[in-house]
Amino acid sequence: MANYTGSCLCGAITAEIIAEPKWVGNCHCPSCRRVSGAAFATYAGFDAAAVKFSGDTPNTHKSSPGAIRHFCNECGSSIAFEGEAWPEEIHLHIGFIKEADSLKPETHVYTKTKLEWLHIDEDGLPKFDKFSDQ
């Protein structure tokens, strides 16, 4: 079984993840772009029970109906997303995971709202207008 670790920028929040990710993907929705400050956000989805936070407790913000974002209250690092559409699952920002280099994205989602200047056609990954199970 895989063992990953996570940390926010200041180190106040850490995590141990004892599981393989269910998926790794790039989200192009406006909310994910805003919370990440980037052209898209990359997440690794895990069973929530496999993720054990330590140190400070992540702060939360209800960003839209059925969506909760987790972040560090000290440094502001984006940590995770949880949505009602994926019960018992947590989506960790790839930048939070120390072993991120081993977690290659498998898909692009919400491509209908991607930035026009961003070209993702050459990476060979499947592209979806929304999440495939919504």
VMD Tcl script that draws the C-alpha trace (Angstrom):
set ca {
  {0.00 0.00 0.00}
  {1.25 3.47 -0.86}
  {2.43 5.93 1.74}
  {2.35 9.65 0.93}
  {2.93 12.67 3.13}
  {1.63 16.19 2.86}
  {2.47 19.60 4.22}
  {1.27 23.15 3.78}
  {3.80 25.87 3.00}
  {4.50 26.77 6.64}
  {4.34 23.19 7.95}
  {1.53 23.88 10.44}
  {-0.64 21.21 8.80}
  {0.78 17.85 7.82}
  {-0.82 14.63 6.67}
  {-0.09 10.97 6.16}
  {-1.93 9.20 3.35}
  {-1.96 5.41 3.44}
  {-3.56 4.54 0.10}
  {-3.16 4.76 -3.63}
  {-5.10 7.63 -5.13}
  {-8.41 6.75 -6.73}
  {-7.54 9.19 -9.52}
  {-5.34 12.20 -10.32}
  {-6.71 14.98 -12.51}
  {-6.60 18.60 -13.59}
  {-9.70 20.71 -12.91}
  {-10.33 23.79 -15.04}
  {-13.45 25.12 -13.28}
  {-13.39 28.80 -12.23}
  {-13.56 27.95 -8.51}
  {-10.50 25.70 -8.67}
  {-8.62 28.29 -10.69}
  {-9.40 30.95 -8.08}
  {-8.46 28.83 -5.08}
  {-5.20 27.68 -6.67}
  {-4.27 31.00 -8.26}
  {-3.34 29.08 -11.41}
  {-4.73 28.18 -14.84}
  {-6.04 24.90 -13.38}
  {-5.80 22.88 -10.17}
  {-4.40 19.36 -9.98}
  {-5.87 17.02 -7.38}
  {-5.35 13.45 -6.21}
  {-8.56 11.83 -4.97}
  {-8.30 9.54 -1.93}
  {-10.67 7.72 0.40}
  {-11.11 10.25 3.21}
  {-10.40 7.57 5.83}
  {-6.89 7.10 4.35}
  {-5.88 10.71 5.06}
  {-4.76 11.56 8.60}
  {-4.09 15.25 9.27}
  {-1.83 16.33 12.14}
  {-0.64 19.62 13.55}
  {-3.18 22.38 13.06}
  {-6.66 21.49 11.84}
  {-7.32 22.68 8.29}
  {-9.72 25.61 8.13}
  {-12.72 25.25 5.82}
  {-14.71 27.43 3.45}
  {-17.99 26.46 1.79}
  {-17.17 27.73 -1.69}
  {-20.44 26.71 -3.36}
  {-23.43 24.46 -2.57}
  {-22.10 21.01 -1.67}
  {-18.42 22.04 -1.87}
  {-15.96 22.57 0.98}
  {-12.39 23.78 0.52}
  {-9.68 23.17 3.12}
  {-6.77 25.56 3.68}
  {-4.12 26.51 6.24}
  {-5.15 29.39 8.46}
  {-1.49 30.38 8.97}
  {0.00 30.45 5.45}
  {-3.14 30.22 3.30}
  {-2.05 27.09 1.41}
  {-4.84 25.28 -0.41}
  {-5.01 21.76 0.95}
  {-8.11 19.91 -0.21}
  {-11.59 19.86 -1.67}
  {-14.58 17.79 -0.57}
  {-17.84 17.61 -2.48}
  {-21.21 16.03 -1.78}
  {-20.98 14.30 -5.17}
  {-18.06 12.23 -3.82}
  {-19.01 11.09 -0.32}
  {-16.20 9.67 1.82}
  {-13.59 11.00 -0.63}
  {-11.13 13.89 -0.27}
  {-9.31 15.57 -3.14}
  {-5.88 16.78 -2.06}
  {-4.14 19.55 -3.97}
  {-1.13 17.98 -5.63}
  {1.13 20.74 -4.26}
  {0.25 19.64 -0.71}
  {1.65 16.15 -1.36}
  {5.43 15.82 -0.98}
  {5.62 12.87 -3.40}
  {3.66 14.76 -6.09}
  {6.15 13.80 -8.79}
  {4.89 10.20 -8.60}
  {1.24 11.25 -9.12}
  {0.73 11.88 -12.83}
  {-2.59 13.41 -13.94}
  {-4.86 11.06 -15.85}
  {-7.52 13.48 -17.10}
  {-8.72 17.06 -17.55}
  {-12.19 17.99 -16.25}
  {-14.37 21.07 -16.69}
  {-12.64 21.79 -19.97}
  {-15.71 23.75 -21.09}
  {-14.50 26.52 -18.75}
  {-10.75 26.24 -19.34}
  {-8.85 29.38 -20.23}
  {-8.84 29.85 -23.99}
  {-5.10 30.48 -24.20}
  {-4.27 27.21 -22.42}
  {-3.47 24.44 -24.92}
  {-3.96 20.95 -23.54}
  {-4.45 19.06 -26.79}
  {-0.97 17.55 -26.98}
  {-0.81 15.83 -23.58}
  {-2.94 12.87 -24.70}
  {-5.12 12.92 -21.56}
  {-8.90 12.42 -21.78}
  {-10.87 15.66 -21.58}
  {-14.35 16.10 -20.10}
  {-16.67 19.12 -20.09}
  {-17.53 18.27 -16.46}
  {-16.76 15.49 -13.99}
  {-17.61 12.19 -15.63}
  {-19.94 11.06 -12.82}
  {-22.02 14.24 -12.57}
}
mol new
graphics top color blue
foreach p $ca { graphics top sphere $p radius 0.5 }
foreach p [lrange $ca 0 end-1] q [lrange $ca 1 end] { graphics top cylinder $p $q radius 0.2 }
display resetview
